[in-house]
Amino acid sequence: MLKGRRWLLLSLVIAMLAIPVPSSAQETGPIYVVQAGDTLSAIARRFGVSQDLIVQANGIVDPARLFPGDSLLLPGFPGIEGELTLRTVDPGETFTSLSYQYGLDPVDLARLNRIVRLESVYAGQSVFVPVGSEGTEAELRPVEIVLRGETRLERTARLGQSPYTLFINDEDPFHRWLLPGTSPLKQGETGIIALPQFLENLTISPYPLTQGNTALIQISGAEGYSYVGELGENQLQFFQNNDGGQSTLQGVHALADPGSIDFSIEVRSEESGEAVYGFRQPIQLNEGDYGFRILSGVPPETVDPAVTQPEEDLIAALLSPKTETKFWEGSFDYPSQYYTEEFVSEFGTRRNYNNGALLYYHTGVDFYGNNVPIYAPADGVVVFADALTVRGNATYIDHGWGVYSGYLHQSELFVGVGERVERGQVIGLVGATGRVTGPHLHWEIWVGGVPVQPLDWVTEPIS
């Protein structure tokens, strides 16, 4: 009996030795810190890694017992080390330049984020990057400009260097950024930064964009170059600002499709006028929080396309020029003293007139009042002051840089075309002319040929 028990015990020991024991054979790889709500299966799907491999690499006994703050080694990424953190792709960055900042192969970083097409990454997108892998910052050389199509031998000749430097530079792990078409790297205040060639600074605010926003785009770079660009379907024209850089303002249409909007910059030589570099990048575009409103009793002729379209075309052409002189400073004032925290109607509201289709949206904000003064909110020049079918008695003021303000449905107009107006000057009286259901002031701000949220211009300076 005792002998039988010994054989049974020996058999159990042999069986236990035959069971695979979780091991941590992989000693390198990225570390993911478990967040609240995470499950092991969700983490495995997020990074495209087998759940069983995560269990084995971390010696996990019970996969169901996972706690926020736990550190997990992710197997299958031998070229990546450090703790993973979410980082937002900035304007001007490409996925390739982003990978260079962290000393990684673009393919490895793309695989970590399960990105198939590197060119599909957009500004505002969140990607995982390993923290602690920027140890090469101190080894970076100053940024050197590489001309489009220029060979390395041509570059050394242009800079007066010896061709021997080609062999020295080839040993630099960050030499890739010196090639034409890639983004240069340099040491910034917050670490390594990467921007398209010829650019030292590129910012877009607010960021990400929202329907109805005014986008402020600021650029600075190498001397002797100018910039043009596009945001969606709108052409960007840059103006010199006070700090030596260049700026442009562009409205984002309140009905623009949310998701992303194309953004591009072209760098031109001021000497030849030719384009020397360009890049294109999608920018994240969020949906605005706009409701809808049904209006009845509106004069039928004011919603007749045969009447409304020629008026729309007239205003669009009138507000398309971009004056180089910037007339305003700081934020705008309200154009009426008769307002509270509530407006008759707010910007962006989708509208139905006389039980028709929701084909319209409200392009401004409406103020209460009747026959009360209308004040210029900032300095500018009057470009229109006349009667229209839909807008009634209307005034439009050019504030420079493609920024215009409009005042509709007035009972009286006090200024004329070409007149220079100053902040606080009375330009007319609130009325009930045009497409209205009662007296009020409709106030608009147009930027780059697009109506935008006027209240953004009151709350803080945009320039």
Stockholm file with secondary structure:
# STOCKHOLM 1.0

chainA/1-463         MLKGRRWLLLSLVIAMLAIPVPSSAQETGPIYVVQAGDTLSAIARRFGVSQDLIVQANGIVDPARLFPGDSLLLPGFPGIEGELTLRTVDPGETFTSLSYQYGLDPVDLARLNRIVRLESVYAGQSVFVPVGSEGTEAELRPVEIVLRGETRLERTARLGQSPYTLFINDEDPFHRWLLPGTSPLKQGETGIIALPQFLENLTISPYPLTQGNTALIQISGAEGYSYVGELGENQLQFFQNNDGGQSTLQGVHALADPGSIDFSIEVRSEESGEAVYGFRQPIQLNEGDYGFRILSGVPPETVDPAVTQPEEDLIAALLSPKTETKFWEGSFDYPSQYYTEEFVSEFGTRRNYNNGALLYYHTGVDFYGNNVPIYAPADGVVVFADALTVRGNATYIDHGWGVYSGYLHQSELFVGVGERVERGQVIGLVGATGRVTGPHLHWEIWVGGVPVQPLDWVTEPIS
#=GR chainA/1-463 SS CHHHHHHHHHHHHHHHHHSCCCCCCCCCSEEEECCTTCCHHHHHHHHTCCHHHHHHHHTCSCTTCCCTTCEEECTTCTTCCEEEEEEECCTTCCHHHHHHHTTCCHHHHHHHTTCSCGGGCCBTCEEEEEETCCTTGGGCCCCCCCCTTCCHHHHHHHTTCCTTHHHHHTTCTTGGGGSTTSCCEEEETTEEEECCTTEEEEEEESSSEETTCEEEEEEEESTTEEEEEEETTEEEECEECTTSSEEEEEECCTTSCSEEEEEEEEEEETTTCCEEEEEEEEEEEECCCCCEEEECSCCGGGGCHHHHHHHHHHHHHHTCCCCSSCCCCSSCCCSCSCCCSCCSBCTTCEEEETTCCSCEECCSEEECCSSCEEECSSCEEEEEEEEETTTEEEEEEEEETTEEEEEEEEEEECCCTTCEECTTCEEEEEBCCSSCSSCBEEEEEEETTEEECTHHHHHSCCC
#=GC SS_cons         CHHHHHHHHHHHHHHHHHSCCCCCCCCCSEEEECCTTCCHHHHHHHHTCCHHHHHHHHTCSCTTCCCTTCEEECTTCTTCCEEEEEEECCTTCCHHHHHHHTTCCHHHHHHHTTCSCGGGCCBTCEEEEEETCCTTGGGCCCCCCCCTTCCHHHHHHHTTCCTTHHHHHTTCTTGGGGSTTSCCEEEETTEEEECCTTEEEEEEESSSEETTCEEEEEEEESTTEEEEEEETTEEEECEECTTSSEEEEEECCTTSCSEEEEEEEEEEETTTCCEEEEEEEEEEEECCCCCEEEECSCCGGGGCHHHHHHHHHHHHHHTCCCCSSCCCCSSCCCSCSCCCSCCSBCTTCEEEETTCCSCEECCSEEECCSSCEEECSSCEEEEEEEEETTTEEEEEEEEETTEEEEEEEEEEECCCTTCEECTTCEEEEEBCCSSCSSCBEEEEEEETTEEECTHHHHHSCCC
//
